[in-house]
């Protein structure tokens, strides 16, 4: 099965979200005085994107089985 452009974009989004989350928690762990407030917002935005696409995939798979 060959991954399409959209599937590759989803993979990069997931990887980017994980890297940003690790970066944020690394800053918190190291005791950086004030980690950037932008990092959690970016992680939440990417997570919301992935959650929406996951729910959409589940909906489409369900609709194919039931009609």
C-alpha positions, 0 to 999 in steps of 0.5 A: 500500500502506497501512502498518499500525500495526505497520509504523509502529511498526517505522519509529519504532523504526528511526528512534529507534535511529538517532537514539540511535546518532548521539547516542552516537557524537556524544558519543564524537566530542566527547570527553564524559568518560563517555557514558551507558551506557544509550545503547548498551543502548537501541540494542542493544535496538532493533536486536535488536527490528528484527533479530528482526522482519526474520528473522520476515518472511523466515521468513514469506515463505519459508514462503509460497513453500514450502508 
